[in-house]
Amino acid sequence: MLSSLVLLLMIGSPPFRWCYQLSSLKLEKSIVLATRARFRSSIYQQASSVTDIQERKHAAQPRNPLILNIYVDKEILSYLEMKNFERKQRILLSRYTKEGDAVNYSVKNIRTIIENKLPSLIGQPYKLRYGTLVDSINTMKPHQKLKDSADESLFASLTASSSSIQLYVQCVPGLFPPPTETFYKDMEDPAETESFTMVSFYSFYPIDDPVEFSHQLERLWKPFLAVGRVYVATEGINAQMAIPTNVINNFQAATRSLEAFSNLKLNTDHLVTTTDFEANKPFKALHIRVREQIVSDGFTGNHQPFMNKTDEFQLDWTKSGKEMSPLEWHHQLDDPNVVVLDCRNSYESDVGIFNNAIPLNTTFFRESWTALDNILKDKPKDTKLMTYCTGGIRCVKINAYLEQKLGFSNVHRLQGGIISYARELEQSAYSTTETEQGDSKVIKLDNLESIDLLPSTKDSRNLIQSKFKGVNYVFDERIGSRITEDVLTSCEMCGKQCDSYANCQNAPCNVRFIQCKSCRSEYDSCCCKVCQSEHTQRLAMQLEERDLISARALLRQKRKQPPLTRANSAMLAKKVSPQTATISSMEKESPTKVDAKSVVDDTVNNAVNKRDHAVSEDALLDALSLYSEMQSFPEPKLLSRLREETKELFDPMAFRMVCGALQGRLLAQLTALVSAKKVLELGTFTGYSTLCFAEGVAATRDRLGGGESSEYQVLTCEIDDKAADFAQRHFASSPYGDLIHSKRMPAVDMLKELQEKGCKFEIVFIDAEKKKYLEYVKTIIGDNDGGVKGESLLKPNGIIIVDNTLWKGLVLNEVVDHLPQDLKESCPNPSDFGDARRMTAIAQHMHRLNVYLSHSNALLEPVLLPLRDGLTIVRYKGQ
């Protein structure tokens, strides 16, 4: 602006015209230059009053622009057929006018600016949410909705507190993009709900492809922002969820659109305000897991839909007695000829139970069948049986067993379980007439006798007096939902009346027990002083490890950055807040250059002393693995070179199949420790583990003084020609080429060939086709039909080593029902690792293998190590 003003004054001023005339007369160059200099001086003096005002106005104002980062939902991109590059846009906005006044942007202004940048959004009813950078490590505030009615002060406050604002162009459920399904139309925004409704439901329905069905559910429920835990199996679906209350009817309609839920009735528990829900979430996300069964019953069989097998008897889950409404149940509980069975586990029955109910006193649901046999062995087959559980699903299987296996003919179950019973008693929408009887009331129900009511209070309506006493144990973060004020148990530490469950915070213990608040505080939520001491020590160690990892991460970050000088020290100080003071002080001491090493040292000390850097568990495990490698005997250069070449020639997914350095050292050490002369390996890949075994066999040969060449062998097989060629080249260049014998054939064929020859090995390593692991193991030990009948390929006290037995942690999903409550949500999602169907199938095969190794054969003694992707070492005790 200053240059434009100067030019304007120059054109209209007499000195300028005089200077031009002098130039046109071709005066001496020095005279012209001197004249122009005097002219400029006079012009600047004329403009000084204007520039001084502007400079003073701008002096106190920051010149940096406001950055808007725009992110567009994929669904909007697809619906409007926008280009992929439009998914993310950056817009720079001036904070001040040319006159130096602050610019205030309204939400409508921002919409106009976005639509000028992305014309496809013009006229579309999209939703805007924002997030701002609140600290130096790019932590985002939760996305909050921007309403067009918001005044300019809202955006002014945002721009004042941050140099960058993230704006998210999002769909409006039920409105934009226009829904194709009726249950999405005219739906309210679930993000604007004032409460969440806790629901549970289940359906025994044949599902041919549980993996695909789980994906279908995820797509169907995503617009509702529902969270919870859902199990899908060939026999049906079991769900416990939290649904935004303002879309609960839409959710139910959408779910009923599936044939499996055509007659769905949501078993609603209670409402939770959004504030309380966010403060203490019962579910952190929507987890839809594929399971072998939606309720693990312990039966063995073909797991066909509706059917399961105990011994040689088929159970049909669709034939499971009669459902009894909560009010009828309430009435029938007083019948002295009825046997009421609590089908829950003992830790549930201890804190809450119906009057006169008989608990099964089981630890796991699979123990129910033996308990039922014992309790009912002397009961006539026409005895009226009434069963109940938390939500009703377990009673379906229990009643099927009572009718079809034990032969009882008069079997009933509580519809919707305890959750439905508690809800029904709180509702007053029944066909009733009320009469006064002193301080209490009597309610007359259709076709039922009178039921006592609790006296009404000022703040609550009349409730039917519950015959369930205590707390209903629920399977989410709440643990217990109180039905009545009765306390049926006591603290296991001090004996004080209490019914609050806790899990021992000492991870190796993790026992579930009853503990009052005072003891919880005294014992740090542990079950005894021993566990408290171990827990305290473990926390201290974790804190030290966390600080060391934080320091290492900062060191790693420094190595990636250019040398620290005055030119970039200010930038670094802004990015890493703990170092700001250090850099500033060093700049004062050294005006020309900052010593990067001292900054790093101070950073490390800062991280260790202040302990304010959070580190993920994965980072800790990576660091501990690195530390373990550093403290173990070193990896030979031959193997290090092989790993590097594998990384260059094979894709990243294939490179992960290479045995890690620490695992390789373990394989070599084990081979030498057992003095193995012959090792069988199923699955060579690029030969890393093969060379480790050869290293151990060579150590055995050297210690024993040599022998026949056929006496010391590492036999391996591979079906991938590229990998086999690569491995063979490295075998030939290694010192162990004479020990390694490689074949290109499937592992199954190799095992059969070796069995026919009567070969014996000290070690067998399995790292071939994952789904055939169990078949390999059975062939190796000669277990053809559940017992050891064939010839074993192992010598007595031989070792089977099986790789990948934790399979990316997905095996946890196979036992999630038996995990502590606080660990259930940590189970990984198969879709995070690629093809969810394949990942789930392999995890199921791995779990069956692990169960077989640990429980099904007395000749095997396994130890499963959480090394890399899981490594199981099995001692074969021999025949």
Secondary structure, 3 states (H helix, E strand, C coil): CHHHHHHHHHHHCHHHHHHHHHHHCCCCHHHHHHHHHHHHHHHHHHHHHHHHHHHHHHHCCCCCCEEEEEEECHHHHHHCCCCHHHHEEEEEECCECCCCCECCCCHHHHHHHHHHHCHHHCCCCCEEEEEEECCCCCCECCCEEECCCCCHHHHHHHHHHCCEEEEEEECECCCECCCCCHHHCCCCCHHHCCEEEEEEEEEECCCCCHHHHHHHHHHHHHHHCCEEEEEEECCEEEEEEEEEHHHHHHHHHHHHCCHHHCCCCCEEEEEEEHHHHHHCCCCCCEEEEECCCCCCCCCCCCCCCCEEEECCEEEECCCCCEEECHHHHHHHCCCCCEEEEECCEHHHHCCEEECCCEECCECCHHHHHHHHHHHHCCCCCCCEEEEECCCCHHHHHHHHHHHHCCCCCEEEEECCHHHHHHHHHHCCCCCEEEEEECCEEEEEECCCCCEEECCCECCECCCECCCEEEEEECCCCCCEEECCCCCCCECCCCCCECCCEEECCCCCCCCEEECCHHHHHHCCCCCCHHHHHHHHHHHHHHHHHHHHHHHHHHHHHHHHCCCCCHHHHHHHHHHCHHHHHHHHHHHHHCCCCCCHHHHHHHHHHHHHHHCCCCCCHHHHHHHHHHHHHHCCCCCCHHHHHHHHHHHHHCCHHHHCCCCCHHHHHHHHHHHHHCCCCEEEEECCCCCHHHHHHHHHHHHHHHHHCCCCHHHCEEEEECCCHHHHHHHHHHHHHCCCCCCEEEECCCHHHHHHHHHHHCCCEEEEEECCCHHHHHHHHHHHHCECCCCECCCCCEEEEEEEEEECCCHHHHHHHHCHHHCCHHHHCCCCCHHHHCCHHHHHHHHHHHHHHHHHHHHHCCCEEEEEECCCCCEEEEEECCC
